Amino acid sequence: MGGVTPLGALPSSIAAEPFRASERLDPYWDGVWQYGSHAQWLSREHADRMAAAGIAVRMPPHLRRSPSVAADRVRSDWKEKLDLLGVLSSWRTVTAEQAAAFAGVSPSSASHLRTIGDLFALDLIDTGHVSVPVATSAASRGALYRPSASTAFHTLIEPEMTYPEWVSVTGGTRFLTGGQYDRHNVLTAELALRLAEFVDIGTVLGERQAHVNTLAYTACGLPAPPGRSQQTADAVVVRPDGLRIAVETTASVGATGFSRKAESWARTLARRPLQESGLVVLFVITDRTNAGAGSRHSLGSTVRKAVSRAVRLNPGVMSNRTAERMFVVDWREWFPARHLASDDFLTMRAERPSGVHGEWETVDMLNALDVPTPAALPDRLAVMRNASGLRGTPAQFRARRRPVLHDIPLHRAGFPTVPAIEADHRTGVARDDVSRARGSAGAILPPSRLRF
């Protein structure tokens, strides 16, 4: 490990607090997961049942809104509601500060708290805390959010959405409800936010965009293999040249579970060459902070043994060695203490079993000399352009030009694509160029509600 720098001293892609990592809770080092991996959760339906039973439920003011009032406000703060639902769709469980960082808003702003209150009252989200059921104040650093296990999204929100809005929230897939793996999801979200803030990457995507069939096949223009695969990474980091780094956050390994996962990734990589799929996988070890050195070494050793075995069983070919595409790093190697980052993090330095006789060697994953650019991958930069239209993408990556989706529902409804209009013969400016205002009215645009 090289030098160590406070997060607050690193060049940041975020202009101001409170979105920066140096201002957020450190979910690994701040002791929030000292006693378990699951938060305590409360839904609006759960709170109603407890209140009916005479059990006092202490909730902050912004969570006390009645469902009827919230129902009248479904379209109020519409953008803020969709932003938060998009974050939860991609990352499943996030802290209040992480949710605000993804959306680029203040976690204590009036509109953000109204949004939280409305979504909670409508049974769209659950609120949680690592030590008590709900936060004791509106700005509690320990507050967590996840999608509620209800049908509220499909009955209240989905019918009101345009097609581009629906895609921006769900990525074109089913909106998942309920939560799982609280510590695991929060650490994955934090890693994604830190990479987006400090590291030279193209974009980062959540679990819903990380299915192996998407990464290895359909995103490359190939049909998915037969059978139904459940294999999904926890996140995807996209290098500026289009390389996809599938991230697997690993806190524990079962007797055979992790070995099967490693072997499944190795088989996929052996079948789909790097130059054609642009896909590699990184296992991030996130052992507990209170685990002894022996336990940490044991977990790291188990992960490395399983990956080594997987590449021996699925070696690939000389031009596509699986051992060169499977990486391992320990969270502590990148973040050795609270709000500190090592130089290794900035280059995404990790180990892979690609040395002589399968020995482990250290490489920089952002270096195209160590991990080549997938030049044969069709339209390998499209993922960054398309990801800018997803609300689960960190805010700084959403400022780019977003994909145009309105043609899709037009085609589905049987309408032809609107042809481009020729340039005005007097000015030379194309009449469909919406980037310039002309005359007293300017260009015709959708109403502000339909723009995000």
C-alpha positions in Angstrom: 0.0 0.0 0.0 1.3 3.4 -0.9 0.7 6.8 0.8 -2.5 7.6 2.7 -4.5 10.8 2.2 -7.6 12.1 4.1 -10.7 12.1 1.8 -11.2 15.8 2.4 -7.7 16.5 0.9 -8.3 14.6 -2.3 -9.4 16.4 -5.5 -13.2 15.9 -5.7 -15.6 15.9 -8.6 -18.3 17.3 -6.2 -18.4 21.1 -5.9 -19.7 21.4 -2.3 -20.7 19.8 0.9 -22.8 18.0 2.1 -22.4 15.5 -0.8 -18.7 14.7 -0.3 -17.5 11.5 1.2 -15.4 13.4 3.8 -18.7 14.8 5.2 -20.7 11.6 5.2 -20.8 8.9 7.8 -18.0 6.3 7.2 -20.1 3.1 7.1 -17.1 0.8 7.5 -15.1 2.5 10.2 -17.7 4.4 12.3 -19.0 1.4 14.2 -22.5 1.3 12.7 -22.3 -2.4 12.0 -20.5 -3.5 15.2 -23.3 -5.9 16.2 -24.7 -7.5 13.1 -25.3 -6.9 9.4 -29.0 -6.0 9.5 -30.7 -2.7 10.4 -34.0 -2.3 12.4 -36.7 -1.3 10.0 -40.1 0.3 10.1 -42.7 0.6 7.4 -45.8 2.8 7.5 -48.0 -0.3 7.7 -45.9 -1.7 10.5 -46.1 1.6 12.4 -49.9 1.6 12.0 -50.2 -1.9 13.5 -47.9 -1.0 16.4 -49.9 2.1 17.1 -53.2 0.2 17.0 -51.7 -2.2 19.5 -50.9 0.6 21.9 -47.2 0.5 21.3 -45.7 4.0 21.1 -43.6 4.5 18.0 -41.3 7.6 18.2 -40.9 9.1 14.7 -39.4 12.4 13.6 -41.9 15.1 12.4 -41.3 14.5 8.7 -42.4 10.9 9.0 -45.7 11.7 10.7 -47.6 12.7 7.5 -50.9 10.9 7.0 -51.4 8.7 4.0 -54.3 10.7 2.8 -52.3 13.9 2.8 -49.4 12.2 1.1 -51.8 10.7 -1.6 -52.9 14.3 -2.4 -49.2 15.1 -2.9 -48.2 12.3 -5.2 -47.2 14.6 -7.9 -45.7 17.2 -5.6 -41.8 17.2 -5.5 -42.2 14.7 -8.4 -38.5 14.8 -9.5 -37.3 14.4 -5.9 -39.6 11.3 -5.5 -38.4 9.7 -8.7 -34.7 10.5 -7.9 -34.9 8.7 -4.5 -36.9 5.7 -6.0 -34.3 5.5 -8.7 -31.5 5.3 -6.1 -33.3 2.6 -4.2 -34.0 0.7 -7.4 -30.3 0.5 -8.2 -28.7 0.2 -4.7 -31.6 -1.3 -2.6 -30.3 0.0 0.8 -28.6 3.3 1.4 -28.0 5.8 4.3 -29.8 9.1 4.3 -26.5 10.8 3.4 -25.8 8.4 0.5 -29.3 8.9 -0.9 -28.7 12.7 -0.9 -25.3 12.3 -2.5 -26.6 10.2 -5.3 -29.3 12.7 -6.0 -27.1 15.8 -5.4 -29.4 17.3 -2.7 -28.9 18.3 0.9 -30.1 15.5 3.2 -31.7 18.1 5.5 -33.4 20.3 2.8 -37.1 20.9 3.2 -38.0 19.3 -0.2 -35.9 16.2 0.5 -37.6 15.7 3.9 -41.0 16.2 2.4 -40.1 13.6 -0.2 -39.1 11.1 2.5 -42.2 11.8 4.5 -44.5 11.3 1.4 -42.9 8.1 0.3 -42.9 6.7 3.8 -46.6 7.6 4.3 -47.5 5.9 1.0 -45.7 2.7 1.9 -43.1 3.2 -0.9 -40.1 3.2 1.4 -39.1 1.8 4.8 -36.9 3.8 7.1 -34.4 2.1 9.4 -31.5 2.6 11.7 -28.6 0.5 12.8 -29.5 0.7 16.5 -33.1 1.9 16.9 -36.2 1.4 14.6 -36.2 5.0 13.3 -34.0 8.1 13.5 -34.6 10.3 16.5 -34.1 13.5 14.5 -34.6 14.5 10.9 -30.9 14.8 10.3 -29.8 11.6 12.1 -26.7 10.2 10.4 -27.8 6.7 11.1 -31.0 6.8 9.1 -31.4 4.2 6.3 -33.9 3.7 3.4 -35.0 0.8 1.3 -38.0 0.0 -0.9 -41.0 -1.2 1.0 -42.3 -4.7 0.4 -45.6 -3.4 -1.0 -47.4 -2.8 -4.3 -47.4 1.0 -3.9 -44.9 1.7 -6.6 -47.0 -0.3 -9.2 -50.3 1.2 -8.1 -49.4 4.8 -7.3 -46.3 5.8 -9.1 -45.9 3.7 -12.2 -49.3 4.7 -13.8 -48.2 8.4 -13.5 -44.9 8.0 -15.2 -43.9 8.7 -18.7 -41.8 6.0 -20.5 -38.5 8.0 -20.1 -39.3 8.5 -16.4 -40.0 4.8 -15.9 -36.7 3.9 -17.6 -34.8 6.5 -15.5 -36.0 4.9 -12.3 -36.0 1.2 -13.1 -33.5 0.9 -16.0 -36.2 -0.8 -18.0 -36.6 -3.6 -15.5 -39.1 -4.5 -12.8 -39.0 -2.3 -9.7 -37.9 -4.6 -6.9 -39.5 -4.2 -3.5 -38.2 -5.2 0.0 -34.7 -5.1 1.2 -31.8 -7.4 1.9 -28.2 -7.5 3.0 -28.2 -4.1 4.7 -24.5 -3.8 5.6 -23.4 -5.3 2.2 -25.6 -2.8 0.2 -24.5 0.3 2.2 -20.8 -0.6 1.8 -21.3 -1.2 -2.0 -23.1 2.1 -2.4 -20.4 3.9 -0.5 -17.7 2.4 -2.6 -19.6 3.5 -5.7 -19.9 7.0 -4.5 -16.2 7.3 -3.5 -15.1 5.9 -6.9 -17.4 8.5 -8.6 -16.0 11.3 -6.5 -12.3 10.6 -6.5 -11.3 8.2 -9.3 -11.0 8.6 -13.0 -13.8 6.3 -14.1 -16.5 6.7 -16.8 -19.5 5.8 -14.6 -20.8 3.4 -12.0 -24.0 1.3 -12.1 -25.9 -0.5 -9.4 -27.0 -4.1 -9.0 -30.1 -3.8 -11.3 -27.7 -3.1 -14.2 -25.2 -5.8 -13.2 -26.8 -9.1 -14.3 -24.2 -11.3 -15.9 -26.3 -12.0 -19.0 -26.5 -8.3 -19.6 -22.8 -7.7 -19.0 -21.5 -10.6 -21.0 -24.1 -11.1 -23.7 -27.0 -8.7 -24.4 -25.0 -5.6 -23.9 -22.6 -6.9 -26.5 -25.4 -7.6 -29.0 -25.6 -11.4 -28.3 -28.5 -13.4 -27.1 -28.3 -14.6 -23.5 -27.5 -18.3 -23.1 -30.4 -20.7 -22.5 -31.5 -21.2 -18.9 -32.3 -18.7 -16.2 -29.3 -17.3 -14.5 -29.5 -15.4 -11.2 -25.9 -14.4 -11.3 -25.6 -10.6 -10.6 -22.7 -8.5 -9.5 -23.3 -5.9 -6.8 -22.1 -2.9 -8.9 -20.4 -2.2 -12.2 -17.5 0.3 -12.5 -17.0 1.5 -16.1 -13.5 2.7 -17.1 -13.4 5.7 -19.5 -12.4 3.3 -22.3 -15.5 1.1 -21.8 -14.0 -1.7 -19.7 -16.6 -3.1 -17.3 -15.5 -4.0 -13.8 -18.1 -6.2 -12.1 -17.8 -5.6 -8.3 -18.6 -8.4 -5.8 -18.7 -7.1 -2.2 -17.6 -10.1 -0.1 -18.1 -10.1 3.7 -18.2 -13.8 4.4 -17.8 -17.1 2.5 -19.8 -20.3 3.1 -18.5 -23.8 2.7 -19.2 -23.9 -1.0 -21.2 -20.8 -1.8 -18.3 -18.5 -2.6 -16.5 -21.2 -4.5 -19.5 -21.7 -6.8 -19.8 -17.9 -7.3 -16.1 -17.6 -8.3 -16.3 -20.6 -10.6 -19.4 -19.2 -12.3 -17.6 -15.9 -13.0 -14.6 -17.8 -14.3 -16.7 -19.8 -16.7 -18.4 -16.7 -18.0 -15.0 -14.9 -18.5 -13.6 -18.0 -20.2 -16.5 -18.1 -22.7 -16.6 -14.4 -23.4 -13.1 -12.9 -24.3 -12.1 -9.6 -22.9 -11.9 -7.9 -26.3 -15.5 -8.9 -27.1 -17.2 -8.4 -23.7 -15.0 -5.8 -21.9 -15.7 -7.6 -18.7 -13.6 -8.4 -15.6 -14.6 -9.0 -12.0 -13.3 -7.6 -8.7 -14.0 -9.2 -5.3 -13.9 -6.6 -2.5 -13.3 -8.2 0.9 -15.3 -6.3 3.6 -14.6 -8.2 6.8 -15.7 -6.6 10.1 -13.7 -3.9 11.8 -13.8 -5.8 15.1 -12.7 -9.1 13.5 -9.2 -10.2 14.6 -6.2 -10.3 12.3 -6.5 -14.1 12.1 -10.2 -13.9 11.0 -9.3 -11.2 8.4 -6.4 -13.3 7.0 -8.6 -16.3 7.0 -11.3 -14.6 4.9 -8.8 -13.1 2.5 -7.0 -16.5 2.2 -10.3 -18.3 1.5 -11.3 -15.8 -1.2 -8.0 -16.0 -2.9 -7.9 -19.8 -2.7 -11.4 -20.0 -4.3 -10.5 -17.6 -7.1 -7.2 -19.5 -7.8 -9.2 -22.8 -8.0 -11.8 -21.2 -10.3 -9.1 -20.0 -12.8 -7.4 -23.4 -12.7 -10.7 -25.1 -13.6 -11.5 -22.5 -16.2 -8.2 -21.2 -17.5 -9.4 -19.8 -20.8 -7.0 -19.7 -23.7 -3.6 -18.1 -24.1 -5.2 -15.0 -25.7 -7.9 -14.8 -23.0 -6.5 -16.0 -19.7 -9.2 -16.0 -17.0 -6.5 -15.4 -14.3 -5.9 -12.0 -15.8 -9.5 -10.9 -15.4 -10.3 -11.9 -11.8 -9.2 -9.5 -9.1 -9.2 -9.3 -5.3 -8.8 -6.4 -2.9 -9.4 -5.8 0.8 -11.4 -2.7 1.8 -8.7 -1.8 4.3 -6.1 -1.7 1.5 -8.0 1.1 -0.1 -9.4 2.7 3.0 -7.1 1.9 5.9 -8.9 4.1 8.5 -11.8 6.4 8.9 -12.1 8.9 6.0 -8.7 7.9 4.7 -7.8 6.6 1.2 -4.6 5.0 0.0 -2.9 5.7 -3.3 -3.9 2.2 -4.3 -7.6 3.3 -4.3 -6.9 6.0 -6.8 -5.6 3.6 -9.4 -7.9 0.7 -8.3 -4.8 -1.4 -7.5 -5.7 -5.1 -6.8 -4.3 -8.6 -7.0 -4.9 -11.3 -9.6 -3.6 -14.9 -9.8 -1.9 -14.3 -13.1 1.8 -14.6 -12.1 4.1 -17.5 -12.9 2.6 -20.8 -11.6 -0.6 -19.0 -10.5 1.1 -16.6 -8.1 -0.7 -13.4 -7.1 0.5 -10.2 -8.7 -0.5 -6.6 -8.1 -1.8 -4.5 -11.0 -3.7 -1.2 -11.5 -7.1 -1.9 -12.9 -7.3 1.6 -14.4 -4.1 1.1 -16.4 -4.8 -0.1 -19.9 -1.3 -1.7 -20.0 -2.3 -4.0 -17.2 -5.9 -4.5 -18.3 -6.3 -3.8 -22.0 -9.0 -1.7 -23.6 -11.8 -3.9 -25.1 -11.4 -2.4 -28.6 -13.6 -5.1 -30.2 -16.6 -4.4 -27.9 -19.4 -2.9 -30.0 -20.1 0.7 -29.1 -18.2 0.3 -25.8 -18.8 3.9 -24.7 -22.5 3.7 -25.0 -22.9 2.5 -21.4 -21.7 5.9 -20.1 -24.1 7.8 -22.3 -27.0 5.6 -21.3 -26.1 5.5 -17.6 -26.5 9.3 -17.5 -30.2 8.8 -17.9 -30.5 6.6 -14.8 -31.5 8.3 -11.5 -29.4 5.7 -9.6 -26.3 7.0 -11.2 -24.2 9.5 -9.1 -25.3 13.1 -9.8 -22.0 14.2 -11.3 -22.4 11.6 -14.1 -26.0 12.6 -14.8 -25.0 16.0 -16.0 -24.0 14.6 -19.4 -26.2 14.5 -22.4 -28.8 11.8 -21.7 -30.3 9.2 -24.1 -33.4 10.2 -26.1 -36.2 7.7 -25.3 -39.3 9.3 -26.6 -39.0 7.6 -30.0 -39.5 4.2 -28.4 -43.1 4.7 -27.2 -43.9 6.4 -30.5 -42.8 3.3 -32.4 -44.7 1.0 -30.0 -47.9 3.1 -30.5 -47.5 2.8 -34.3 -46.3 6.4 -35.0 -43.4 7.1 -37.2 -40.3 8.9 -36.0 -40.6 12.6 -36.4 -38.3 13.5 -39.3 -35.6 16.1 -38.9 -36.6 19.5 -40.2 -34.2 21.2 -42.7 -32.3 24.3 -41.7 -34.0 27.7 -41.9 -32.9 29.2 -45.2 -32.4 32.7 -43.6 -30.4 31.7 -40.5 -29.0 28.3 -41.4 -30.1 27.0 -38.0 -32.0 23.7 -37.9 -35.5 24.2 -36.7 -35.3 21.1 -34.5 -32.3 22.4 -32.7 -33.7 22.8 -29.2 -30.4 24.2 -27.9 -31.0 27.7 -29.2 -33.9 30.0 -28.5 -35.4 31.8 -31.5 -37.8 34.7 -31.6 -39.9 35.5 -28.6 -40.9 31.9 -27.8 -37.8 29.9 -28.5 -37.7 26.1 -29.1 -40.7 23.9 -28.3 -39.9 21.7 -25.3 -41.8 19.2 -23.2 -43.3 20.7 -20.0 -40.8 20.9 -17.1 -42.6 18.0 -15.3 -41.6 15.7 -18.1 -37.9 16.7 -18.1 -35.4 15.3 -15.6 
